[in-house]
Amino acid sequence: MKVGGRDFDLTKQEVEVRMMGEDPELIQKHMVEVNGQMFPPKQVLGHVTGWDRTTFTTLEAQRVLTRIGFVCTEARPGRIREAGQFVMDAVRDSVQGTMSDHGDAKFARGFSAASGIALRQIQKRLDDLREQMKGKGLSQAEQAFYAHLDELKSEIEAECDRYWRGTGVNWRPLKPVAKAVIRHTDETGS
């Protein structure tokens, strides 16, 4: 088949082999699943062919990948919310047994610990992006990712607040405390 006047003759299996070990880039509007991971279609076609991504369109990439057996879909903003709900459900499920086996106090501590793990991972990525803003700045895709990630964190916190509302439980994870070094000086000032 032809793409932008160039021949494309790879099979689905050859594409899967060439994509092994590749990290997916930020998905903006369209995506394709390869080896159990979601990728932007242009990333896949560009990587497996070596072609400059500016030389073909997303629709061309989707057409080629669909013809060889991949399923291309449109990423919806709801998927980010679905990811946030998945995190919340995982946090809740991971400590549900603790509540029934060990009582409410341990459940609350387990929930706080699990939510802290999830929220710290999100916050770390947000902090990394903020640092990048101070230097070279963020691309449009990274800016969109930052906004979605910040919104996701807020939604998770709001959902946890709703879950624990009226219980008197403070679910929020404890913030790490920095250890300070105190230097004592003698009377000579040294």
N, C-alpha and C positions, 0 to 999 in steps of 0.2 A: 504494500500500500504506500501511497505518497503522503508526505507531510511537508507542506511548504515547498513542494518541488523536489524533496529528498525522499529516497527510498527508506522504508522502515520494514524490516523483516524479522523482528524478534518475536518469540513466542511468549506466552504468559509465564511459563516456567523459567525462561531465560531472564525475563524482567525480575521475577522473584529472586533468582540467584544474585543478580547484579545489585538488588536493593538490600540484601542481607547486611546487617550491621549499620545501615544508614539511620541517622536520627531524623525524625520528621521535623519539618519546619512548621511555623505557625500557619494554621489553616485559616484562610480568610473567608472564602465563600464556597469553594468546591473542594471535594476530598475523594480519595480513592483508597480502599483498603488493600495493602500489600503485606503479606507475611504477618497478618494480624495487627498491623499498625495502620493508622490513618495518615495519609500524606496529601499535600497539594498535588494535583495531577501534573502541573508543570515541573515540579521538583522531580517527580518520577521520570517523566519523559526526558528532561534535561540530563538527569544523572545517567540513565541507561544508554543514552545516545551520545552524550558529550556535546550536544548542541547548545548553543547560547539560548537562554530562555526568551530573549527578546526576539528571536527569529520564528517563534510560533505562538499561537494563542492558547489560552486555557481550553477553549472549545475544541481545538485541534488535538490537544493532549487527551482530552476526554474521549473524543471520537476514536483515536488510536487505541487507547487502553480498553475501551468498551469492546471494540472489535476483536481484541485478542482474549477477552473473557473476564476482564475486571468490571466491577460495579462502581460507577462514579455517582456520587450524590452531592446534593447541596448541603452545606453546613448551615444549620439554623442557629440563631442566637439562643434558642431554647436548650441547645446541647450544653451550653456553659452552665445554665441553671440545672440541667440534668446531672452534670458532673458534680455540682455543689450538693445536690440532693443525695447523690451517691455517697459523697464523703460523709454527709450527716447520717445517712442510714448505716454506713459502716461503723461510724463512731458509736451510734446507739446500739447496734447489734453486738459490737465487740464487748460491751460491758453489760449487756442485758442479763447474761448468766450470773454475773457477779451480784446483781441486785437480788435475784432469787436465792442464790446460795449463801450470800454473806451479809445481806441486809442493805438498807438504804444508804448508810454512811459510806460503805465501801463502793457502792454503785456510783455515788456522787463523785468520789475521788477518782474512780476509774473513768467516768465520763469526762471529768476535768482533764485527766492525763491524756486520754485519747484525743479529745478536741484540741488540747495544747499541741500535740504532735502535728495534727493536720494544719492548724493555724500557723504554727512556727514555720512549716514548709512553705506555705503561701507567703508569709511575711518575709522569709529569706529571699524568695524570688522577687518580691516587690522591692526590697532593699537593694538587691543586685541591680535592678532596672533603674532605681533612683541614682545609684552611683554612676551608672552608665550615662544618665542624663547630665551629670556634672561634667563629664568628659566630652566625648564625641557626639552625644545626644542619641536619640532613639529614632529608628526608622518608623514609618507610618504603621507598619505591621506590629512593631514592638510597642508603639504607643497604644494601639488598639488592644494588644494583649495585656498591657499594664492596666488599662481601664477595665477590661473584663475581669482580670484577676482581683483588682481592688474591689469591684462590685461583688464578686464571688465571696470574698472574705467578709464583707459587710453582711451579705445574705446569710452566711453560715452563722455569724455571731447573732444576727436577729432571730434566726430559727432556734438557736440554743436558748436565747432569752425567752422566746415564746414557750419552749418546751418546759423550762424550769419556773416560769412565771407563777407566783403564788405559793411556791413550795418553801421559800426561805433559804433555798440552797444557792450558794454562789458558785456557779459552774465554771466561771472563768479561770483558766489556768494561772498558776502563780508565775510571775515574771522572774527570770533568773536574777539573782542578786550578785552583783560584782563584789569581789573581795578587794578590800582596800588595804594598802600597805601603809602602816603608820610608822614613821621614823621618829624615834625619840632622840633628842639632842641633849647632851650634857650641858652643864653650866658654861662651858667654854664656847658653846655655839657650834661645835663640830658635829 
